[in-house]
Amino acid sequence: MDINTLRIVATLACFATFIGILGWTFLRRNRAGFEEAAQIPFQQD
């Protein structure tokens, strides 16, 4: 295995991770939690 093959594998792994995070972000079941988290800076004690 040469360095270029390792670079290709690392790039593909990072891309797959990115797509996974992107998919998880846009799932509808996470919407309520994200909306609640988005309002935290605006809440006063």
Residue pairs with C-beta under 8 A, 6 or more apart in sequence:
24 30
25 34
